[in-house]
Amino acid sequence: MFQIHYCDYHVSERDGELIYRPTGSGDYLFLYFATSMKVYREGQMEIARPGACVLYTPGEEQHYQAVKGFRNSYVHFDGPPGLGQRYGIPVNEVFYPCGEQETDGILARIHSEYLTRPEFYEEALDALMRQLMVCLGRAVHSRGSDNQEETDLFRRFRQARYQVLSECGKDWTTEQMARLVSLSRSQYYVYYERFFNRSPKADLIDARIEKAKNLLTNQALQVQQVGELCGFTSISHFNRYFKERCGCPPGAYAAAKRQEEKDNKGK
């Protein structure tokens, strides 16, 4: 569980204010800079622009100074070891995630919960810190490339992917999906696999199978109806893909779920 020791939001200090903790603060420190900062590490100095972040791990030197005006948000906290590796977040160095507004919004909510401490605030803070780590990990991955055009394309692909998977019962063609991001069919395949490490077809089939597993618990629906609702135009294709991913045909899966429900009621 994440435990916050102290945090502040959009706090201002004196111009040129210096923070220097040679052996760290004894906990994790997440910094979000709203003004330019000089960040020192191993005898080197880097100018961090507004929007930059640093995640210091316990025991690491914390050494930074405002270039001029000083304004930042920060959280001192305890959390699981190996946070950086787990979420793919750089540690003890400056990084620039995309999605600054989302990061800033989470930090504002963390600060509010920490100060006001309403009912269940500890659980809320734990959830918000996990959300922050996920947000940062995704934002770092989204930036991925220094090429701004490719970063913008990744955002468009995420939006298009969500639309396709949330409407997985639709009879999508690759051409239709490619039009959502204004690319050709071949370009769409190349970028999709680069961004998501799988093909658009495999992604869509998995979404359809997950939806089918839920619908098969509704005894008012026949197997063929479920397949149609999930975008399978052929019952044989539905049966084949379902068995490949679930180890049994959809009819057997539905029967097993009904039996499981009966057994649970009998306990």
C-alpha positions in Angstrom: 0.0 0.0 0.0 1.2 3.5 -0.8 1.6 5.8 2.2 2.1 9.5 1.8 4.3 11.3 4.2 3.9 14.8 2.9 2.8 16.5 -0.3 2.2 20.0 -1.7 0.6 21.3 -4.9 1.7 24.2 -7.0 3.8 25.5 -4.1 6.0 28.6 -4.7 9.3 29.3 -3.0 11.9 32.1 -3.3 13.5 32.8 -6.7 16.5 30.6 -7.0 15.6 28.4 -4.1 17.9 25.4 -3.6 16.9 21.9 -2.4 19.8 19.7 -1.4 19.5 16.3 0.4 22.8 14.4 -0.2 21.3 11.1 1.0 17.7 11.7 0.0 14.7 12.0 2.2 14.4 8.4 3.4 11.4 7.8 1.0 10.3 8.2 -2.6 10.0 11.7 -3.8 8.0 12.5 -7.0 8.5 16.0 -8.4 6.5 17.9 -11.0 8.1 21.1 -12.1 6.0 24.1 -13.1 9.0 26.3 -13.6 12.5 25.7 -15.0 14.9 23.9 -12.6 18.6 23.1 -12.5 18.8 19.4 -11.6 22.1 18.1 -10.4 23.3 14.4 -10.5 26.7 12.9 -10.3 28.4 16.2 -10.9 26.3 17.1 -13.9 23.7 19.8 -14.2 20.6 19.6 -16.5 18.0 22.4 -17.1 14.6 20.8 -16.6 11.8 22.6 -18.5 8.3 23.3 -17.1 6.4 20.0 -17.2 9.4 17.9 -16.3 9.2 15.2 -13.6 11.7 13.4 -11.4 11.0 10.2 -9.3 13.7 9.9 -6.7 14.2 6.5 -5.0 15.0 6.2 -1.3 18.6 7.0 -0.5 19.3 8.9 -3.7 20.7 12.4 -3.7 18.0 15.1 -4.2 19.6 18.2 -5.6 17.8 20.9 -7.6 17.4 24.6 -7.8 15.1 27.1 -9.5 16.5 28.9 -12.5 14.5 31.9 -11.4 11.0 31.5 -10.1 10.3 28.3 -8.0 7.0 26.5 -8.3 6.4 22.8 -8.2 4.2 20.0 -6.9 5.6 17.0 -5.0 4.8 13.9 -3.0 7.0 12.2 -0.4 5.8 8.6 -0.1 6.5 5.0 0.7 5.6 2.4 -1.9 6.5 -1.0 -3.3 10.1 -1.5 -4.2 11.0 -1.4 -7.9 8.4 1.2 -8.8 10.3 2.5 -11.8 10.9 -1.0 -13.3 7.3 -2.1 -12.6 5.7 0.9 -14.4 8.5 1.7 -16.8 9.2 5.1 -15.2 12.7 6.5 -15.3 14.1 7.0 -11.8 16.5 9.6 -10.4 16.6 11.5 -13.7 14.5 14.1 -15.5 11.8 12.9 -17.8 9.0 14.5 -19.8 5.8 12.5 -19.9 3.0 13.5 -22.3 -0.4 14.1 -20.7 0.7 16.8 -18.3 -2.8 17.9 -17.5 -3.8 14.4 -16.3 -0.7 14.2 -14.1 -1.4 17.6 -12.7 -5.0 16.7 -12.0 -4.1 13.6 -10.1 -1.6 15.5 -8.0 -4.3 18.1 -7.1 -6.6 15.3 -5.9 -3.8 13.7 -3.9 -3.2 17.0 -2.2 -6.9 17.5 -1.4 -7.3 14.1 0.1 -4.1 14.4 2.1 -5.1 17.8 3.6 -8.8 17.2 4.2 -8.6 13.5 5.2 -12.2 12.6 4.6 -13.6 9.1 5.3 -11.5 6.4 3.6 -8.8 8.9 2.7 -6.0 6.4 3.1 -7.7 4.0 0.6 -8.3 6.9 -1.7 -4.7 8.1 -1.5 -3.4 4.5 -2.2 -5.7 4.4 -5.3 -4.6 7.8 -6.5 -0.9 7.0 -6.1 -1.4 3.8 -8.2 -3.3 5.9 -10.7 -0.4 8.3 -10.8 2.1 5.6 -11.4 0.0 4.1 -14.2 -0.5 7.5 -15.7 3.2 8.2 -15.7 4.1 4.8 -17.1 1.6 5.2 -20.0 2.7 8.8 -20.6 6.3 7.8 -20.8 5.4 5.0 -23.2 3.2 7.3 -25.2 6.0 9.8 -25.7 8.3 6.9 -26.8 9.7 8.9 -29.7 11.2 12.4 -29.8 9.3 12.7 -33.1 6.2 14.8 -32.2 4.3 13.6 -35.2 4.7 10.0 -34.1 3.7 10.9 -30.6 0.5 12.6 -31.9 -0.1 9.5 -34.1 0.1 7.3 -31.1 -2.6 9.3 -29.4 -4.8 9.0 -32.4 -4.2 5.2 -32.5 -5.2 4.9 -28.8 -8.5 6.7 -29.5 -9.2 4.6 -32.6 -8.3 1.4 -30.8 -10.7 2.3 -28.0 -13.5 3.0 -30.5 -12.9 -0.3 -32.3 -12.7 -2.5 -29.2 -15.7 -0.8 -27.5 -17.7 -1.5 -30.7 -16.3 -4.9 -31.3 -19.7 -6.3 -32.4 -19.4 -4.2 -35.5 -18.2 -5.9 -38.7 -15.0 -3.9 -38.9 -12.7 -4.1 -41.9 -9.1 -3.2 -41.8 -9.8 -0.3 -44.2 -12.5 1.1 -41.9 -10.1 1.0 -38.9 -7.3 2.6 -41.0 -9.6 5.4 -42.0 -10.0 6.3 -38.3 -6.3 7.4 -38.3 -6.2 8.5 -41.9 -3.7 5.9 -43.0 -3.6 3.2 -45.7 -4.3 -0.4 -44.7 -0.6 -1.4 -44.8 0.5 1.6 -42.8 -2.2 1.0 -40.2 -0.9 -2.6 -39.7 2.7 -1.5 -39.3 2.0 1.3 -36.8 -0.6 -0.8 -34.9 1.9 -3.6 -34.3 4.7 -1.1 -33.4 2.5 0.7 -30.8 0.6 -2.3 -29.3 2.8 -5.3 -30.0 0.0 -7.2 -31.6 -2.1 -7.1 -34.8 -5.4 -5.3 -35.0 -7.1 -8.5 -35.9 -5.9 -10.4 -32.8 -6.9 -7.4 -30.6 -10.4 -7.3 -32.1 -10.9 -11.1 -31.8 -9.8 -11.0 -28.1 -12.3 -8.2 -27.4 -15.0 -10.2 -29.1 -14.2 -13.4 -27.1 -14.2 -11.5 -23.8 -17.6 -10.0 -24.7 -18.9 -13.4 -25.7 -17.8 -15.0 -22.4 -20.0 -12.5 -20.6 -23.0 -12.9 -22.9 -22.8 -16.7 -22.6 -23.9 -16.4 -19.0 -27.3 -15.1 -20.2 -29.4 -18.2 -20.7 -31.9 -16.2 -22.8 -29.3 -16.1 -25.6 -28.4 -18.9 -28.0 -24.8 -19.5 -28.9 -25.3 -18.3 -32.5 -27.0 -15.1 -31.2 -24.0 -14.5 -29.0 -21.6 -14.9 -31.9 -23.6 -12.5 -34.0 -23.7 -9.9 -31.2 -20.0 -10.2 -30.9 -19.2 -9.5 -34.6 -18.8 -13.1 -35.8 -20.6 -13.6 -39.1 -19.9 -17.3 -39.1 -20.8 -19.7 -36.3 -17.8 -21.9 -37.3 -15.4 -19.0 -37.0 -16.9 -18.2 -33.6 -16.5 -21.8 -32.4 -12.9 -22.0 -33.7 -11.7 -18.7 -32.2 -13.4 -19.3 -28.9 -12.0 -22.8 -28.5 -8.5 -21.5 -29.4 -8.6 -19.0 -26.6 -10.8 -20.7 -24.0 -10.0 -24.4 -24.5 -13.6 -25.4 -25.2 -16.4 -24.5 -27.6 -18.8 -21.6 -26.5 -21.7 -24.1 -25.9 -19.6 -26.1 -23.5 -18.4 -22.9 -21.8 -21.9 -21.8 -21.2 -22.9 -25.1 -19.8 -19.9 -25.1 -17.4 -20.9 -21.7 -16.2 -24.5 -22.7 -15.5 -23.2 -25.8 -13.6 -20.8 -23.6 -11.6 -23.7 -21.3 -10.7 -25.8 -24.2 -9.5 -22.9 -25.6 -7.4 -22.3 -22.2 -5.8 -26.0 -21.9 -4.9 -25.9 -25.3 -3.3 -23.1 -24.4 -0.9 
